Amino acid sequence: MSERPVFSPPPGFARLRLTLAWDGSGFAGWQAQSNAPSVQETLHAACARVGGEGAARPVAAGRTDAGVHAEAMPAHLDVPLSFRIPPGRLPRALNAHLPPTVAVLSASPAPTGFHARFSCTERRYTYRLLASPQRHPLWGGRALHVPGPLDVEAMNRAASHLIGTHDFAAFATREDRQTVREVRALSVRPGPPVVGGRVWEVEVSGESFLRQMVRGLVGTLLLVGQGKLGEEVVAGILAGRRRADAGANVPAHGLTFTGASYAGFGEGE
């Protein structure tokens, strides 16, 4: 296995490692957009307001889609050496200038060679399904409401066909990169109970994912759980590489980035 490259901030800058959380409902995702608010630009603007006018745009472990939430997103921020706020005080300083939907949870000097995106060795997501006869206001922006029951055992048997290194073209949307990826874990587990139903959590992890791949995987497993697709068909969908054969992308509001790992740099909680 080849060694990973070492990344350094530009001369005259120091690299900080941050962990962020956000409610994605009001953002066009992490990446800066010319016509919509992004988490990246919101954080960059807050940094300028606390004396980091020369700071580079922050870099996150993943470029989440519009509407996707984050519980623990690692990022790095390159600040000028003249930046006066110590890392221990930086979260409070930045949070004073961030909207209520975004928060910096922690900040520390980045280890030598650390890059939030390119040093990341695993990314984890959770998609939440509210299986309940009635919708629930407190889960409305966090889970997809599914009125009927789900066959979770069938969903997990179908998921087993998708674990490992495969060509995931059937589950990606408008993808122009090579489509072979490794899914290290994919399972449906019980989440919090609600009156008359339950939240189910689809947990998926891997080093990297294709565009909207996680939402396509969940959409396919959801069809299995609803009895609309046989669990034995999923392996054929994977092998066929045709996006039209898999389930539709589930809505973004049920998806949350839950964490990342960095081999050699410590966990990115």
HELIX and SHEET records of a PDB file:
HELIX    1   1 GLY A   24  GLY A   26  5                                   3    
HELIX    2   2 VAL A   39  ARG A   49  1                                  11    
HELIX    3   3 PRO A   87  ARG A   89  5                                   3    
HELIX    4   4 LEU A   90  ASN A   95  1                                   6    
HELIX    5   5 PRO A  137  TRP A  139  5                                   3    
HELIX    6   6 VAL A  152  SER A  160  1                                   9    
HELIX    7   7 ALA A  169  PHE A  171  5                                   3    
HELIX    8   8 MET A  213  GLY A  225  1                                  13    
HELIX    9   9 GLU A  231  VAL A  233  5                                   3    
HELIX   10  10 VAL A  234  GLY A  240  1                                   7    
HELIX   11  11 ARG A  243  ASP A  245  5                                   3    
HELIX   12  12 ALA A  252  GLY A  254  5                                   3    
SHEET    1   A 4 VAL A  59  ALA A  60  0                                        
SHEET    2   A 4 HIS A  69  PRO A  80 -1                                        
SHEET    3   A 4 PHE A  13  TRP A  22 -1                                        
SHEET    4   A 4 VAL A 102  PRO A 109 -1                                        
SHEET    1   B 5 VAL A  59  ALA A  60  0                                        
SHEET    2   B 5 HIS A  69  PRO A  80 -1                                        
SHEET    3   B 5 LEU A 255  TYR A 262  1                                        
SHEET    4   B 5 GLU A 122  ALA A 131 -1                                        
SHEET    5   B 5 LEU A 144  VAL A 146  1                                        
SHEET    1   C 4 VAL A  59  ALA A  60  0                                        
SHEET    2   C 4 HIS A  69  PRO A  80 -1                                        
SHEET    3   C 4 LEU A 255  TYR A 262  1                                        
SHEET    4   C 4 GLY A 266  GLU A 267 -1                                        
SHEET    1   D 7 VAL A  59  ALA A  60  0                                        
SHEET    2   D 7 HIS A  69  PRO A  80 -1                                        
SHEET    3   D 7 LEU A 255  TYR A 262  1                                        
SHEET    4   D 7 GLU A 122  ALA A 131 -1                                        
SHEET    5   D 7 GLY A 197  GLY A 206 -1                                        
SHEET    6   D 7 VAL A 180  VAL A 194 -1                                        
SHEET    7   D 7 GLY A 164  ASP A 167 -1                                        
END                                                                             
